């Protein structure tokens, strides 16, 4: 039977292996947070934007004076129309950002299934979150839920997914070209 000093190399290797596993787990957690936290924070922002703070009466307090400052002779009808289109553009844009963040998170996921079907997962998130967002607004006294707004939300998110897909394919095509063609 060996002496205690014979066991030291084994203990040393075991400690290094344990430290390496801890470092890998920490890096994995950091990578997941880096991928998913922006998506989660944006979803929280969308939820907040569905409260009274971003109701039509509150956003008109910003848009109306701005339009009157830019166009002093603007009619009330045109202000109402500009306010309507500004709010729809905001819906489209906030879900386009959601789509980009979902594409970023899911396309680089450490889970093979999510990474393989990232477009479907991102599209499902966009549709479900858009519908649930409008449903949430039905409980806010100063808001109304609208299936039309859900359609605008979905269009914004899916548009962003298509742009992401296009740019990703273009990038992959460029990176796989023959270097002598440059």
C-alpha positions in Angstrom: 0.0 0.0 0.0 1.3 3.4 -0.9 2.1 6.3 1.4 0.0 9.4 1.8 2.3 11.3 -0.5 1.3 9.0 -3.4 -2.2 10.3 -3.1 -1.3 13.9 -3.5 -1.1 13.9 -7.3 -4.6 12.3 -7.5 -6.1 14.9 -5.1 -4.3 17.7 -7.0 -5.8 16.5 -10.3 -9.2 16.1 -8.8 -9.1 19.7 -7.4 -8.0 21.1 -10.8 -10.7 19.1 -12.5 -13.3 20.4 -10.0 -12.1 24.0 -10.5 -12.3 23.6 -14.3 -15.8 22.3 -14.0 -16.8 25.2 -11.8 -15.2 27.7 -14.2 -17.1 26.1 -17.1 -20.4 26.2 -15.2 -19.8 29.9 -14.4 -19.0 30.7 -18.0 -22.1 28.8 -19.2 -24.3 30.7 -16.8 -22.7 34.0 -17.9 -23.3 33.1 -21.5 -26.9 32.2 -20.9 -27.5 35.5 -19.0 -25.8 37.4 -21.8 -28.1 35.7 -24.3 -31.4 35.8 -22.4 -31.4 38.8 -20.0 -31.8 41.4 -22.7 -34.8 39.4 -24.0 -36.3 39.2 -20.5 -35.7 42.9 -19.8 -37.4 43.8 -23.1 -40.4 41.6 -22.3 -40.6 43.4 -19.0 -40.5 46.7 -20.7 -43.3 45.7 -23.1 -45.4 44.6 -20.1 -44.7 48.0 -18.5 -45.6 49.8 -21.7 -49.0 48.0 -21.5 -49.9 49.8 -18.3 -51.6 53.2 -17.8 -48.2 54.9 -18.3 -48.3 54.4 -22.0 -52.1 54.8 -22.6 -53.3 57.0 -25.5 -54.2 59.8 -23.1 -50.6 59.8 -21.7 -48.8 59.5 -25.0 -51.0 62.3 -26.4 -49.5 64.6 -23.8 -46.2 64.3 -25.6 -47.2 63.9 -29.2 -49.8 66.6 -29.4 -47.5 69.5 -28.1 -44.7 68.2 -30.3 -46.8 68.3 -33.4 -48.2 71.7 -32.5 -44.7 73.0 -32.0 -43.5 71.5 -35.4 -46.7 72.4 -37.3 -48.6 75.3 -35.5 -51.5 75.2 -38.0 -52.1 71.4 -37.8 -55.7 70.4 -37.4 -57.1 68.2 -34.6 -57.9 65.5 -37.1 -54.3 65.4 -38.3 -53.0 65.3 -34.7 -55.3 62.3 -34.0 -54.2 60.6 -37.2 -50.5 61.2 -36.4 -51.0 60.0 -32.9 -52.7 56.8 -34.1 -49.9 56.0 -36.6 -47.2 56.9 -34.0 -48.8 54.4 -31.6 -49.0 51.7 -34.3 -45.4 52.3 -35.2 -44.4 51.9 -31.6 -46.2 48.5 -31.5 -44.4 47.4 -34.6 -41.0 48.6 -33.4 -41.2 47.2 -29.8 -42.0 43.8 -31.2 -39.3 44.1 -33.9 -36.9 44.6 -31.1 -38.4 41.6 -29.3 -38.0 39.6 -32.5 -34.3 40.5 -32.8 -33.6 39.7 -29.2 -35.4 36.4 -29.4 -33.5 35.5 -32.6 -30.2 36.4 -30.9 -31.0 34.3 -27.8 -32.5 31.3 -29.5 -30.2 31.0 -32.4 -27.2 30.7 -30.1 -28.9 28.6 -27.4 -26.9 25.9 -25.7 -30.0 23.6 -26.1 -29.7 21.9 -29.5 -33.5 21.7 -30.0 -33.9 25.4 -29.4 -30.9 26.3 -31.6 -32.1 24.0 -34.4 -35.7 25.5 -34.4 -34.9 29.0 -33.3 -37.1 30.7 -35.9 -40.1 28.7 -34.8 -39.4 29.3 -31.1 -38.9 33.0 -31.7 -42.1 33.3 -33.8 -44.1 31.4 -31.2 -42.8 33.8 -28.5 -43.7 36.8 -30.6 -47.2 35.6 -31.3 -48.0 34.4 -27.8 -46.5 37.4 -26.1 -48.3 39.8 -28.4 -51.7 38.1 -27.7 -51.0 37.9 -24.0 -49.9 41.6 -24.0 -53.2 42.6 -25.5 -55.1 40.4 -23.1 -53.2 42.1 -20.2 -54.4 45.4 -21.5 -58.0 44.4 -21.1 -57.4 44.5 -17.3 -56.0 48.0 -17.4 -58.8 50.6 -17.0 -57.2 53.1 -19.4 -56.3 50.5 -22.1 -58.1 48.2 -24.4 -57.0 44.9 -25.9 -57.1 44.7 -29.6 -56.5 41.8 -31.9 -55.5 44.3 -34.6 -52.7 45.5 -32.3 -51.6 41.9 -31.8 -51.4 41.6 -35.6 -49.2 44.8 -35.8 -47.1 43.3 -32.9 -46.7 40.0 -34.8 -45.9 41.8 -38.1 -43.1 43.8 -36.4 -41.6 40.7 -34.7 -41.8 38.5 -37.8 -40.4 41.3 -40.0 -37.4 41.5 -37.6 -37.0 37.7 -37.8 -36.9 37.8 -41.6 -34.3 40.6 -41.5 -32.2 38.6 -39.0 -32.5 35.5 -41.2 -31.5 37.4 -44.3 -28.5 39.1 -42.7 -27.4 35.8 -41.1 -27.5 34.0 -44.4 -25.8 36.8 -46.2 -23.1 36.8 -43.5 -22.7 33.0 -43.7 -22.4 33.1 -47.5 -19.7 35.8 -47.3 -17.7 34.0 -44.7 -17.7 30.8 -46.7 -16.5 32.4 -50.0 -13.2 31.6 -51.5 -10.7 34.0 -50.0 -9.0 34.5 -53.4 -12.3 36.1 -54.7 -11.7 39.2 -52.6 
